[in-house]
Amino acid sequence: MPKINVYLPDDLADAVRESGLPVSTICQRALEEAVRRIAAIRQTSLDEINADQLTARLQSFTPRAVAVIAMSADAARAAGAATVGTGLLLRAMIEEQQNLAIRVLQAMEIDPAALSWDDTDEPGGGPGLRYSNPAASALEMTIGEATALGHNYVGCEHLLIGLAAEPDGIAGRVLRDAGADAKSVRRAVAAATGGYAHLRAQTQSAPDLLTAAVRQELRPLVERIEALESRLN
């Protein structure tokens, strides 16, 4: 049986050893699940597919994430596009309006409605309507980001990281130009999902909680940038 090495941070490795967890079995199951979800993305033909069918195929995706993917497919069919590209995924996310990715962008002081780009065909595809190569790559990274954050679901916030991290798609360029590079988005999503629970006991509304959590996480980065800018001026 082939062997794959898995590298862990020192603290986590020590904790795993102390716990006596069956690492091989856990890793196998996690990888099997990730491979299943990625295969579902690559093999999905989006011709005439609806949200219920997508939900059955993308079982770990949240209803909002499924809705965004369905909306992007609808937009591609309406436009006669050769593929569903990253630009269509990002546009559908913005048009859906209520997902956590939108809140994350707003907390990063980026107005999603102000983002603008021309949707052009990206390479890739196949028989029928399928994802472009960059879109498929972004969706695969989306699953990886959810797993890396320890989440047992895949939401729009993970898709936002995947789109920002994908190097060749339209959405990644638009997001990075606006200041939403993968590292910053990843930190903001971690703050939004982790910090929300910590701040929930306070008397702020949900959007305010999210904004406070994200900005608290990003404050050291902002302060370093401002310090550099002050030395240059």
C-alpha positions in Angstrom: 0.0 0.0 0.0 1.5 3.4 -1.0 2.6 5.7 1.8 1.9 9.5 2.0 3.7 11.6 4.6 1.7 14.1 6.5 3.5 17.0 8.2 2.0 18.6 11.3 2.9 21.6 13.4 4.9 20.6 16.5 2.1 21.3 19.0 -0.5 19.4 17.0 1.9 16.4 16.5 2.5 16.3 20.3 -1.3 16.4 20.9 -2.0 13.7 18.4 0.7 11.4 20.0 -0.7 12.0 23.5 -4.3 11.4 22.4 -3.5 8.1 20.7 -5.7 8.9 17.8 -5.7 6.4 14.8 -4.0 9.0 12.5 -3.9 6.7 9.4 -7.6 5.9 9.6 -8.6 9.5 10.2 -6.5 10.7 7.3 -7.8 8.0 4.9 -11.4 8.9 5.7 -10.7 12.7 5.3 -8.9 12.1 2.0 -11.7 9.8 0.7 -14.2 12.5 1.4 -12.2 15.2 -0.2 -11.5 13.1 -3.3 -15.2 12.3 -3.5 -16.2 16.0 -3.4 -13.6 17.0 -5.9 -14.6 14.3 -8.3 -18.2 15.4 -8.1 -17.1 18.9 -9.1 -15.0 17.7 -12.1 -17.6 15.3 -13.4 -20.6 17.7 -13.0 -22.3 18.7 -16.2 -24.2 21.9 -15.6 -26.7 21.5 -18.5 -30.2 22.0 -17.2 -29.1 21.1 -13.6 -31.1 22.6 -10.8 -30.3 23.4 -7.2 -31.8 20.2 -5.8 -29.6 18.1 -8.1 -26.5 20.1 -7.2 -27.4 19.7 -3.5 -27.4 15.9 -4.0 -24.0 16.0 -5.7 -22.4 18.6 -3.4 -23.6 17.2 -0.1 -21.2 19.2 2.1 -22.0 22.5 0.5 -24.3 24.9 2.3 -27.6 25.9 0.7 -26.2 29.4 -0.1 -23.1 27.9 -1.7 -25.3 25.6 -3.8 -27.5 28.6 -4.7 -24.5 30.6 -5.9 -23.2 27.7 -8.1 -26.7 27.2 -9.5 -27.0 31.0 -10.2 -23.7 31.0 -12.0 -24.7 28.1 -14.2 -28.0 29.9 -15.0 -26.1 33.0 -16.0 -23.7 31.0 -18.2 -26.6 29.4 -20.0 -28.4 32.7 -20.4 -25.2 34.3 -21.9 -24.4 31.3 -24.1 -21.0 31.0 -22.4 -18.8 28.1 -23.2 -18.0 27.5 -19.5 -19.0 28.6 -16.0 -16.0 30.7 -15.1 -14.7 32.3 -11.9 -16.2 35.6 -12.9 -19.7 34.1 -13.0 -19.1 32.5 -9.6 -18.0 35.7 -8.0 -20.9 37.7 -9.7 -23.5 35.1 -8.4 -22.0 35.3 -4.9 -22.4 39.1 -4.9 -25.9 38.9 -6.4 -27.0 36.4 -3.7 -26.2 39.2 -1.2 -26.9 37.3 2.1 -23.9 35.0 2.3 -21.0 35.3 4.7 -18.5 36.0 1.9 -20.2 39.4 1.3 -19.9 40.2 5.0 -16.2 39.3 5.0 -15.5 41.6 2.1 -17.5 44.4 3.7 -15.5 43.9 7.0 -12.3 44.2 4.9 -13.7 47.6 3.7 -14.3 46.3 0.2 -17.7 47.1 -1.4 -18.7 44.0 -3.3 -21.2 46.0 -5.4 -18.3 48.3 -6.6 -16.3 45.4 -8.0 -16.5 45.5 -11.8 -15.2 43.3 -14.6 -16.0 41.9 -18.1 -17.0 38.2 -18.1 -14.9 36.4 -20.8 -14.5 32.8 -21.5 -11.8 31.0 -19.5 -10.1 27.9 -20.8 -11.4 24.4 -20.2 -14.8 22.8 -20.2 -16.0 19.6 -21.9 -19.1 18.0 -23.2 -22.0 20.3 -22.4 -21.7 23.1 -19.9 -18.9 22.6 -17.4 -16.6 24.6 -15.2 -13.7 26.4 -16.7 -10.3 25.1 -15.6 -9.8 28.1 -13.2 -13.3 27.7 -11.8 -12.8 23.9 -11.2 -9.5 24.7 -9.6 -11.0 27.4 -7.4 -13.8 25.0 -6.3 -11.3 22.3 -5.5 -9.3 24.8 -3.4 -12.6 25.8 -1.7 -13.0 22.3 -0.4 -9.3 22.3 0.8 -9.8 25.6 2.6 -12.9 24.4 4.4 -11.0 21.3 5.5 -7.9 23.3 6.6 -10.1 25.5 8.7 -11.6 22.4 10.4 -15.1 23.0 9.1 -17.4 20.1 8.2 -19.2 22.2 5.6 -18.3 24.2 2.5 -19.7 27.7 2.4 -19.5 30.9 0.3 -16.7 32.2 2.7 -14.6 29.2 1.6 -15.4 29.8 -2.0 -14.2 33.4 -1.6 -10.8 32.1 -0.4 -10.7 29.7 -3.3 -11.5 32.4 -5.9 -8.9 34.7 -4.4 -6.3 32.0 -4.3 -6.8 30.7 -7.9 -4.1 32.4 -10.0 -5.5 32.3 -13.5 -9.2 33.2 -13.2 -10.9 36.5 -13.6 -12.3 36.5 -10.1 -8.9 36.1 -8.5 -7.5 39.1 -10.4 -10.6 41.3 -9.5 -10.3 40.3 -5.8 -6.6 40.8 -5.5 -6.8 44.2 -7.3 -9.3 45.2 -4.6 -7.0 44.1 -1.8 -8.6 40.7 -1.1 -5.6 38.4 -1.7 -5.9 34.8 -0.5 -3.9 35.3 2.7 -6.0 38.3 3.9 -9.3 36.7 2.9 -8.2 33.5 4.8 -7.5 35.4 7.9 -10.7 37.4 7.6 -12.8 34.2 7.2 -11.0 32.5 10.2 -11.8 35.6 12.3 -15.4 35.7 11.1 -16.1 32.1 11.8 -14.0 31.8 15.0 -14.3 35.3 16.4 -18.1 35.4 16.1 -18.6 32.8 18.8 -16.3 34.6 21.1 -17.9 38.0 20.6 -21.5 36.8 20.5 -21.9 37.4 24.2 -21.6 41.1 23.7 -24.6 43.3 22.8 -23.7 43.9 19.2 -25.8 42.8 16.2 -24.7 40.0 14.0 -23.1 42.1 11.2 -21.4 44.3 13.8 -20.0 41.1 15.5 -18.6 39.9 12.2 -17.0 43.3 11.4 -15.5 43.5 14.8 -14.0 40.0 14.7 -12.5 40.5 11.2 -11.1 43.9 11.9 -9.6 42.8 15.2 -7.8 39.9 13.4 -6.6 42.2 10.6 -5.5 45.1 12.8 -1.9 44.0 13.3 -1.5 43.7 9.5 -3.0 47.1 8.9 -0.8 48.7 11.6 2.3 47.3 9.9 1.3 48.6 6.5 0.5 52.0 8.0 3.9 52.1 9.7 5.7 51.3 6.5 3.7 53.9 4.6 4.6 56.6 7.3 8.3 55.8 6.9 8.1 56.1 3.1 6.3 59.5 3.2 
